[in-house]
Amino acid sequence: MDPIPLPSHIHYELLLQLLERQTMFAVGHDSHQKELVHELIITLRKALSQQKRLEQSCERANLPIDYRWSLNSCATPVASDTPTGQ
């Protein structure tokens, strides 16, 4: 079976750091925006937690996981007619 593509955990970490360190600071004392940012942080933490549950389920089922860093990466190499280096 082909590996199951999942986002690398670093994507969640980057978003959470941005929201916690910069966005939360930038909204200042506006309680409505602060609450919205806080809700977004909670949602991202839940998403990471759910992904970890999926990963555990895949491990129990012996399903391979392929952590993706971008949509442009390809899990399997594409055959080419051009020799390497040309």
PyMOL commands that set and color helices and strands:
alter all, ss='L'
color gray80, all
select helices_A, chain A and resi 9-26+31-60
alter helices_A, ss='H'
color red, helices_A
select strands_A, chain A and resi 4-7+65-68
alter strands_A, ss='S'
color yellow, strands_A
deselect
rebuild
show_as cartoon
